[in-house]
Amino acid sequence: GERKANVTETPIPRFDLMKFDNYLHVGIQVARGCPFKCEFCDIIELFGRVPRVKPPDQVMAELQCLYDLGYRGHVDFVDDNFIGNKSAAKVLLPKLKDWLVEHKWPFEFSTEASLNLANDSELLRLMQDVGFSWIFVGIESPDEKTLKAMQKQQNTTRPIPESVHKIMEHGIIVNAGYIVGFDAEQGSVARGTLKNIRETAIPVNMVGLLFALPTTQLTRRLEKEGRLHQNFDVAPENVACQTVAGLNFDTLRPREQILGDFQQIVRESYSPEQYFDRVRNMARMMDCSKKRFRLPLLKELVQLRGFFRMIVLMGIKAPYRGEFWYSLWDCLIHNPRAIRFSVAVMALYLHFYDFKEHVIESTEKELQNARREALHPQMPLVPPSREYQTPALVVN
């Protein structure tokens, strides 16, 4: 097969070219590849199903470089699945902890991992011990039949909310991804997805429409079935947001149902009442007793200034200010150690409150077209409005 890059030979990135004040966090890579075989995923096609991992000394050298350059703060392990090779992660993490102790805890961490992390208590404890505070997981769907059809069996080993809660109980905030539009969906999926979002207590859930990416098993299957659209690998013109670019194929379920479900999930899950309720439940679960990272004084002052600005925007001006104050007070009473993380997740709602309306608006024309086509298959369609563009959102 095609030769993959040897990650053990990659040089230390030129971190010296970065102006750290311009970044919310810095990324380093430990591994490439993922052992799973999700039908819609292009990672396993691009980077392989056998994770290639840097040895611990190589990872420490990159962290030491950041440290020597004066960086302190959030480091994101940009791996597509940090626990793709669990045994390698279990070798790295204790050595990482020794390094952090020696350097007085200059960093805290985030990454992306598969949900089966919840099945490994040892690995969860090791990640908690070194200060992992955020992970992104792909949930995709709460329906077991749909998960099995997309070949994501790793999400079916136990109830999804139970898995998420176990991760959160180790002091790690979970962000999640959902996808609407799979062939195996039976009828409306909105209510089931919203129920799962509520039960997991994950505040930040990125919901997208299924997109058949080049090189994937999904794309090869749809092409064989004659369902793939022309120019399938190109997002609609002027769409910079991956959330609303999708369904580049003939769907089995009526397109209007899929778009309607998508809008309903976004509208309801990002209502102030539902979002802040999840923030409160998440904050109560988190065990933050082992967190050792502390921001340098100057960065703390910058964050304090940001907090006071948030008080003005969310606690005074916003129509959802009651939810904000209730959530802040609830965390201070029930789990004050989690306050920094609760506040960080609440601050994201400054974006999501407007973002949900833009997402709904940007799919409205497609939904109208789908309804019109269902009623009058021969009627010409109205070109979709693509005026609003949003940068790709990274939540960490």
Secondary structure, 3 states (H helix, E strand, C coil): CCCCCCHHHCCCCCHHHCCHHHCCCEEECCEECCCCCCCCCCHHHHHCCCCEECCHHHHHHHHHHHHHCCCCEEEEECCCCCCCCHHHHHHHHHHHHHHHHHCCCCEEEEEECCHHHHHCHHHHHHHHHHCEEEEEEEEECCCHHHHHHCCCHHHCCCCHHHHHHHHHCCCCEEEEEEEECCCCCCCCCHHHHHHHHHHHCCCCEEEEECCCCCCCHHHHHHHHCCCECCCCCCCCCCCCCCCCCCCCECCCCCHHHHHHHHHHHHHHHCCHHHHHHHHHHHHHHCCCCCCCCCCCHHHHHHHHHHHHHHHHHHHHHCCCHHHHHHHHHHHHHHCHHHHHHHHHHHHCHHHHHHHHHHHHHHHHHHHHHHHHHHHCCCCCCCCCCCCCCCCCCCCC
